[in-house]
């Protein structure tokens, strides 16, 4: 048997790397914390009984991020970087982008990132329903996924990579095609405890699997459902102290879900 074989041409492999270049890892810093999910577990069960829809953990985290952006708007920003013109852009609405898996042959290199508009106005049931539509690429999510595939498959790779970078230079295009300042992504459903990512968004929020772990409570070891929450952020937009305040507020909102979410 031959040692290797070449796979057929893959347009996503040729094009998506253009977005990965935007990550600018030298500008990114990450922080993480283990979160007590006891209240989230109870809240999910209570809402499931009352409404027949059990909120996903992604919905809980996304709503916590949206409420924190509303409380601390200094984190709801992006950059415009032209050769001789660099500015920080304050975003006035809260649109959070969520990454979902696309289970289609030949798209293993692609992650579909759909945007939930005005996220702070949605309760957990509405947000969970919207995330389900996003995962199935229904409604505007389907249009956005179709547009991405049309660019990837219908335009020469160098030009496609350039087109996908346009939102970096025009805030209106960023809001339309990338959403806002934050992207949420999680591999938790595959049993992953932690993911430290470097996304082409100013702030990236990831979280791991929720499961029972030993924690110290008032000097005693207890078993509680916990998860690891991770945030990467562009340190040019906020320093360590305001970033830590933003991150801790998200964590506190999640841990006190029964009263905050």
C-alpha positions, -999 to 999 in steps of 0.1 A, spaced: 0 0 0 12 35 -9 24 56 20 0 85 11 -25 97 -14 -37 131 -25 -73 140 -18 -94 158 -44 -92 196 -46 -109 212 -16 -120 248 -21 -126 254 16 -90 243 23 -78 269 -3 -100 298 9 -108 296 46 -71 300 55 -75 336 44 -98 342 74 -74 324 98 -47 349 89 -69 376 106 -64 359 139 -34 381 147 -23 359 176 3 385 187 -26 407 197 -46 381 216 -46 371 252 -66 343 268 -80 338 303 -100 309 318 -119 299 349 -138 269 362 -175 277 366 -200 262 390 -230 252 368 -253 240 396 -278 269 390 -277 265 352 -285 228 356 -315 236 378 -326 265 355 -325 243 324 -347 217 340 -372 243 353 -375 260 319 -378 226 302 -407 216 324 -425 250 321 -420 256 283 -412 222 269 -378 236 256 -347 229 276 -322 257 269 -288 246 257 -256 255 275 -247 275 244 -278 296 249 -270 301 286 -235 312 278 -245 334 249 -272 352 269 -247 358 297 -223 373 272 -250 395 257 -261 408 291 -225 416 301 -219 434 268 -250 456 276 -236 462 311 -200 468 300 -202 483 265 -165 490 264 -160 454 253 -185 458 224 -159 471 199 -140 462 168 -111 478 148 -109 493 114 -74 491 100 -66 508 67 -30 515 57 -31 551 70 -62 550 90 -68 530 122 -97 535 145 -117 517 172 -153 513 164 -180 512 191 -208 489 183 -242 501 195 -262 469 191 -254 434 205 -251 408 178 -233 376 189 -220 351 164 -221 314 172 -200 287 155 -217 255 145 -206 223 128 -215 218 91 -220 181 86 -214 181 49 -188 160 30 -159 181 19 -165 209 44 -144 195 73 -122 227 71 -153 250 74 -171 262 105 -203 281 99 -205 311 121 -241 325 122 -251 356 140 -279 360 165 -292 396 161 -300 417 191 -291 389 213 -297 408 245 -334 410 237 -340 373 235 -349 351 265 -334 316 269 -363 299 251 -362 322 221 -324 321 220 -324 283 221 -349 282 192 -327 306 172 -296 286 178 -315 255 165 -323 274 133 -287 284 130 -275 248 133 -298 238 105 -289 269 84 -325 280 82 -338 314 73 -311 342 71 -285 317 84 -291 295 53 -287 326 30 -254 334 47 -241 298 44 -251 297 8 -233 330 1 -201 317 17 -203 285 -4 -209 305 -35 -178 326 -29 -157 296 -20 -167 275 -50 -174 302 -76 -145 326 -73 -108 319 -78 -92 312 -44 -70 344 -41 -99 366 -50 -122 347 -26 -98 352 2 -97 389 -5 -135 392 -6 -138 374 27 -115 400 43 -137 430 32 -156 431 65 -123 440 82 -122 474 66 -159 484 66 -179 483 98 -212 480 80 -200 448 62 -186 435 95 -220 439 112 -238 423 82 -215 393 77 -196 388 109 -221 402 135 -205 420 164 -175 418 188 -180 383 201 -180 348 187 -191 318 209 -177 284 201 -178 251 220 -167 215 213 -184 204 246 -209 180 230 -179 159 218 -167 155 254 -139 181 252 -131 197 286 -113 228 273 -107 247 240 -84 277 238 -91 293 204 -79 323 186 -108 335 165 -110 363 139 -133 382 162 -122 408 189 -135 385 216 -138 347 215 -158 328 242 -154 290 245 -165 265 271 -160 229 278 -180 199 289 -203 203 319 -198 174 342 -194 165 379 -160 175 393 -146 179 428 -146 215 441 -137 232 474 -167 248 491 -162 265 525 -132 243 531 -149 211 521 -147 190 490 -180 187 471 -190 172 438 -207 198 416 -214 202 379 -187 225 365 -173 237 332 -142 256 320 -150 290 305 -124 305 283 -121 340 268 -96 353 242 -95 390 235 -77 416 215 -55 434 240 -54 465 218 -91 471 226 -90 466 263 -63 459 289 -60 431 313 -80 447 341 -111 457 321 -109 423 303 -108 405 336 -138 425 348 -157 416 317 -148 380 320 -156 378 357 -190 394 351 -198 367 325 -188 340 349 -208 355 378 -238 358 355 -236 321 346 -230 309 381 -260 329 394 -282 319 364 -314 315 384 -315 352 392 -295 367 363 -306 348 332 
